[in-house]
Amino acid sequence: MKESAPSKPIDRLLSIMARLRSPDGGCEWDLAQSFETISPYTIEEAYEVADAIQRNDMEDLRSELGDLLLQVVFHSRMAEEAGLFDFEDVAQSIGDKMETRHPHIFGDEGGSMGEVRWENLKESERKQKGATSAMDGVALALPALMRAQKLQKRAARTGFDWPDPNGSEAKIIEEIEELKGAISEQDRAEEAGDLLFATVNFIRAHGMSAEDALREANLKFERRFRAMEDEAQGSFPDLSLEEQEDLWQRVKRTEKNGKSVL
């Protein structure tokens, strides 16, 4: 007798993953995976969710959120097989965490949840997990700009920060000179990293996200470059640098005047 399908979509998904990972008739590819091999896909799916949001494509967002949910289910299934935890434990854990982090909603403390209160709650959680440094818990897999800003923010909470943006601005100038004076490839790479780190600090001092700012700059550059290619009608690589620069300035003026450049 054929088993009836689970009635709830999440139960169906959990059942599908269990079947795929079953040693008895499961999928060869799914069975060969581990936490390490699946991890890159998890990161990729998170970026694809962000991309759908950036494009304001809600149909695609629904699909990408499903792909991201599959990653949670996949990791949970492998953990269950290893006797570590299962999907229910994951859901229970995040539910507990959300209630703990919102005592003004689920507790008796009242008030509102400002950034300082939120950070204090997270810091308390880190200490309960055995954290001994302000740097503990900043994930290594984060994008470099985002991780730099988080590290700087943690340091600032201990008082290790410039009193105003002037200090971080001067540091950028210092790092530029050190990069220009670097001789070996190793020194140039180190000084380039220091320059980027200092730039993130300067942006943070102005209350902005370096990751978000660069993402928007990337989009703007791509949009303008595509517009130049369209204007040149396939001959852009054949233009001189001066002609390309003139075209770039024309596209910028068109965009600033509120006209489409696509």
C-alpha positions in Angstrom: 0.0 0.0 0.0 1.4 3.4 -1.1 2.1 5.8 1.8 -0.1 9.0 1.7 1.8 12.2 1.0 2.3 14.5 4.0 -0.4 17.2 4.2 1.8 20.2 5.1 4.3 21.6 2.5 7.1 21.6 5.1 6.4 18.0 6.1 6.5 17.1 2.4 9.8 18.8 1.9 11.3 17.0 5.0 10.0 13.7 3.6 11.5 14.4 0.2 14.9 15.1 1.7 14.7 12.0 3.8 14.0 10.0 0.7 16.8 11.6 -1.2 19.3 10.8 1.6 18.0 7.3 2.2 20.8 4.6 1.7 18.0 2.4 0.3 17.1 3.9 -3.1 18.2 7.5 -2.4 19.9 9.9 -4.8 23.6 9.2 -5.3 24.5 12.9 -5.5 22.5 13.9 -2.3 24.0 10.9 -0.4 27.5 12.0 -1.3 27.1 15.5 0.2 28.4 16.8 3.5 28.1 20.0 5.5 31.3 21.2 3.8 30.2 20.5 0.2 26.7 22.0 0.7 27.9 25.1 2.5 28.9 27.0 -0.8 25.4 26.3 -2.1 23.9 27.8 1.0 25.8 31.0 0.6 25.0 31.1 -3.1 21.2 30.7 -2.4 21.3 33.5 0.2 22.8 35.8 -2.4 20.2 34.8 -4.9 17.5 35.8 -2.4 19.1 39.2 -2.1 19.4 39.5 -5.8 15.6 38.8 -6.3 14.9 41.5 -3.7 17.2 43.9 -5.4 15.4 43.3 -8.7 12.0 43.6 -7.0 11.0 40.3 -8.5 8.6 38.8 -6.0 7.9 35.7 -8.1 11.6 34.9 -8.2 11.9 35.8 -4.5 9.3 33.1 -3.7 11.4 30.5 -5.6 14.7 31.6 -4.2 13.4 31.5 -0.6 12.3 27.9 -1.3 15.9 27.1 -2.5 17.3 28.7 0.7 14.8 26.7 2.8 16.0 23.6 1.1 19.5 24.3 2.3 18.3 24.5 5.9 16.4 21.2 5.4 19.5 19.6 3.8 21.8 20.6 6.7 19.2 19.6 9.3 18.8 16.1 7.7 22.5 15.5 7.6 22.7 16.5 11.3 19.8 14.2 12.2 21.6 11.3 10.5 24.6 12.1 12.6 22.5 12.2 15.8 23.2 15.9 16.4 19.9 17.7 15.9 17.0 17.8 13.5 14.8 20.4 11.7 12.5 20.6 14.7 15.4 21.5 16.9 16.5 24.2 14.5 13.0 25.7 14.5 12.9 25.4 18.3 16.2 27.1 18.6 15.4 30.1 16.5 12.0 30.5 18.2 13.7 30.5 21.6 16.3 33.0 20.4 13.7 35.4 18.9 11.7 35.4 22.2 14.9 36.0 24.2 16.0 38.8 22.0 12.6 40.6 22.2 12.0 40.8 26.0 9.9 44.0 25.4 7.4 41.9 23.4 7.6 38.4 25.0 8.7 39.4 28.5 7.9 41.8 31.2 10.6 44.4 30.6 8.6 46.8 28.3 10.2 49.6 26.5 11.5 49.5 22.9 14.3 47.6 21.1 17.0 50.1 20.2 20.3 49.1 18.6 22.2 49.3 21.9 19.7 47.0 23.6 19.8 44.6 20.7 23.6 44.4 20.7 23.7 44.0 24.5 21.4 41.0 24.2 23.5 39.4 21.5 26.7 40.1 23.5 25.2 38.3 26.5 24.4 35.3 24.3 27.9 35.2 23.0 29.3 35.2 26.6 26.9 32.4 27.5 28.5 30.4 24.6 32.0 31.0 26.0 33.1 34.0 24.0 36.2 35.7 25.5 36.9 38.3 22.8 34.8 41.1 21.3 35.8 39.6 17.9 34.2 36.2 18.7 31.3 35.2 16.5 32.0 37.3 13.4 31.7 34.7 10.7 34.7 34.1 8.5 32.5 33.4 5.5 31.0 36.9 5.4 31.8 39.1 2.4 35.1 40.9 3.2 33.6 44.4 3.4 30.8 43.3 5.6 33.1 41.4 7.9 35.5 44.4 8.1 32.6 46.6 9.2 31.4 44.1 11.8 34.9 43.8 13.2 35.2 47.5 13.4 31.8 47.9 15.0 32.7 45.3 17.7 36.0 47.1 18.4 34.2 50.4 18.7 31.9 49.0 21.3 35.0 48.5 23.5 36.0 52.2 22.9 38.6 51.4 20.3 37.6 53.9 17.6 38.4 57.2 16.2 36.5 60.0 18.0 35.4 61.5 14.7 35.7 60.8 10.9 38.9 62.9 10.6 41.0 60.1 12.1 39.8 57.5 9.6 40.2 60.0 6.8 43.8 60.6 7.7 44.4 56.8 8.0 43.2 56.4 4.4 45.8 59.0 3.2 48.5 57.2 5.2 47.6 53.8 3.7 47.6 55.2 0.2 51.1 56.4 0.7 52.2 53.1 2.2 50.7 51.2 -0.8 52.5 53.5 -3.2 55.8 52.8 -1.4 55.4 49.1 -1.1 58.0 47.1 -3.0 57.3 43.4 -2.8 54.1 41.7 -4.0 53.4 40.6 -0.4 53.8 44.1 1.0 51.5 45.6 -1.8 48.8 43.0 -1.0 49.0 43.8 2.7 48.9 47.5 2.2 46.0 47.2 -0.3 44.1 45.3 2.4 44.9 48.0 5.0 43.7 50.7 2.5 40.4 48.9 2.0 40.0 48.3 5.7 40.6 52.0 6.4 38.1 53.0 3.7 35.4 50.8 5.3 36.2 52.5 8.6 35.7 55.9 7.0 32.4 54.9 5.5 31.2 53.4 8.8 32.1 56.6 10.5 29.5 58.3 8.2 26.8 55.8 9.3 26.7 53.8 6.0 27.2 50.2 5.1 30.3 49.7 3.0 28.8 46.5 1.5 25.6 48.2 0.4 27.5 51.3 -0.9 29.8 49.2 -3.1 26.9 47.0 -4.3 25.0 50.2 -5.5 28.3 51.5 -7.1 28.6 48.2 -8.9 25.1 48.5 -10.2 25.6 52.1 -11.3 28.9 51.3 -13.1 27.3 48.3 -14.9 24.3 50.3 -15.9 26.4 53.2 -17.3 28.8 50.9 -19.1 26.0 49.0 -20.8 24.6 52.4 -21.9 27.9 53.3 -23.4 28.0 50.1 -25.3 24.5 50.7 -26.6 25.5 54.3 -27.6 28.6 53.0 -29.5 26.5 50.3 -31.3 29.1 47.6 -31.0 32.1 49.7 -31.7 33.0 50.6 -28.1 36.3 48.6 -27.9 37.5 50.4 -31.1 37.1 53.9 -29.6 40.0 55.8 -28.2 40.3 56.3 -24.5 39.3 60.0 -25.0 36.3 59.0 -27.0 35.3 56.4 -24.4 35.6 59.1 -21.7 33.5 61.5 -23.6 30.8 58.8 -24.0 31.0 58.1 -20.3 30.4 61.7 -19.4 27.5 61.9 -21.9 25.9 58.9 -20.3 26.4 60.4 -16.8 24.8 63.7 -17.9 21.8 61.8 -19.5 21.3 59.9 -16.3 21.5 62.9 -14.0 19.0 64.7 -16.2 16.5 62.0 -15.4 16.5 60.3 -18.8 16.8 56.6 -19.3 20.3 55.3 -20.3 19.2 51.7 -20.9 
